[in-house]
């Protein structure tokens, strides 16, 4: 498993755990498949921001694996 702070490790179709904006205080994660990468910088200390296939947006906490 990999953390989600490096953009080059994240791509559409990847299964990840993200933290939604409303869950930042608790750290609760949501699992899903990456649809779009929203962060442009190559690294981000809080995690790369992505949109999941179900439309939810959050920062990647954990990279789980490839679902393609």
SEKOL-953774 format. One record per residue (C-alpha): residue number from 1; residue in one letter; x, y, z. Coordinates in nm, 3 decimals, always signed. Each point is the difference from the previous one (the first is absolute). Layout:
+-----+---------+---------+---------+---------+
! num ! residuo !      xx !      yy !      zz !
+-----+---------+---------+---------+---------+
! NUM !       A !       X !       Y !       Z !
...
+-----+---------+---------+---------+---------+
***
This chain:
+-----+---------+---------+---------+---------+
! num ! residuo !      xx !      yy !      zz !
+-----+---------+---------+---------+---------+
!   1 !       X !  +0.000 !  +0.000 !  +0.000 !
!   2 !       X !  +0.112 !  +0.350 !  -0.080 !
!   3 !       X !  -0.092 !  +0.340 !  +0.133 !
!   4 !       X !  -0.171 !  +0.244 !  -0.231 !
!   5 !       X !  +0.239 !  +0.296 !  +0.011 !
!   6 !       X !  +0.170 !  -0.060 !  -0.337 !
!   7 !       X !  -0.201 !  +0.071 !  -0.316 !
!   8 !       X !  +0.191 !  -0.241 !  -0.227 !
!   9 !       X !  -0.119 !  -0.298 !  +0.211 !
!  10 !       X !  -0.369 !  +0.085 !  -0.061 !
!  11 !       X !  -0.194 !  -0.056 !  -0.322 !
!  12 !       X !  -0.361 !  -0.063 !  -0.112 !
!  13 !       X !  -0.120 !  -0.351 !  +0.082 !
!  14 !       X !  +0.205 !  -0.026 !  +0.320 !
!  15 !       X !  -0.175 !  -0.109 !  +0.323 !
!  16 !       X !  +0.072 !  +0.245 !  +0.283 !
!  17 !       X !  -0.116 !  +0.114 !  +0.343 !
!  18 !       X !  -0.069 !  +0.374 !  +0.011 !
!  19 !       X !  -0.089 !  +0.247 !  +0.275 !
!  20 !       X !  -0.296 !  +0.218 !  -0.097 !
!  21 !       X !  +0.000 !  +0.370 !  +0.096 !
!  22 !       X !  -0.268 !  -0.054 !  +0.267 !
!  23 !       X !  +0.198 !  -0.292 !  +0.147 !
!  24 !       X !  +0.335 !  +0.181 !  +0.036 !
!  25 !       X !  -0.045 !  +0.052 !  +0.374 !
!  26 !       X !  -0.079 !  -0.366 !  +0.072 !
!  27 !       X !  +0.227 !  -0.152 !  -0.266 !
!  28 !       X !  -0.280 !  -0.234 !  -0.117 !
!  29 !       X !  +0.086 !  -0.148 !  -0.339 !
!  30 !       X !  -0.217 !  -0.083 !  -0.301 !
!  31 !       X !  +0.098 !  -0.273 !  -0.246 !
!  32 !       X !  -0.044 !  +0.036 !  -0.373 !
!  33 !       X !  +0.147 !  -0.004 !  -0.349 !
!  34 !       X !  +0.181 !  +0.309 !  -0.134 !
!  35 !       X !  -0.175 !  +0.173 !  -0.290 !
!  36 !       X !  +0.191 !  +0.333 !  -0.019 !
!  37 !       X !  +0.313 !  +0.144 !  +0.161 !
!  38 !       X !  -0.068 !  +0.356 !  +0.117 !
!  39 !       X !  +0.340 !  +0.097 !  +0.147 !
!  40 !       X !  +0.245 !  +0.140 !  -0.255 !
!  41 !       X !  +0.316 !  +0.006 !  +0.212 !
!  42 !       X !  +0.221 !  -0.314 !  +0.005 !
!  43 !       X !  -0.022 !  -0.031 !  +0.382 !
!  44 !       X !  -0.239 !  +0.116 !  +0.271 !
!  45 !       X !  +0.059 !  -0.045 !  +0.376 !
!  46 !       X !  -0.370 !  -0.069 !  +0.073 !
!  47 !       X !  -0.050 !  -0.236 !  -0.294 !
!  48 !       X !  -0.084 !  +0.039 !  -0.368 !
!  49 !       X !  -0.359 !  +0.119 !  -0.055 !
!  50 !       X !  -0.205 !  -0.231 !  -0.221 !
!  51 !       X !  -0.358 !  -0.053 !  -0.119 !
!  52 !       X !  -0.130 !  -0.353 !  +0.039 !
!  53 !       X !  -0.222 !  -0.173 !  -0.258 !
!  54 !       X !  -0.303 !  +0.067 !  +0.224 !
!  55 !       X !  +0.076 !  +0.376 !  -0.005 !
!  56 !       X !  +0.140 !  +0.040 !  +0.352 !
!  57 !       X !  +0.308 !  +0.223 !  +0.034 !
!  58 !       X !  +0.274 !  -0.037 !  +0.260 !
!  59 !       X !  +0.369 !  -0.044 !  +0.068 !
!  60 !       X !  +0.165 !  -0.342 !  -0.044 !
!  61 !       X !  +0.101 !  -0.154 !  +0.333 !
!  62 !       X !  +0.089 !  -0.352 !  -0.118 !
!  63 !       X !  +0.056 !  -0.161 !  -0.340 !
!  64 !       X !  -0.151 !  -0.350 !  +0.006 !
!  65 !       X !  +0.051 !  -0.142 !  -0.347 !
!  66 !       X !  -0.100 !  -0.016 !  -0.363 !
!  67 !       X !  -0.361 !  -0.083 !  -0.091 !
!  68 !       X !  +0.041 !  +0.013 !  -0.379 !
+-----+---------+---------+---------+---------+
***
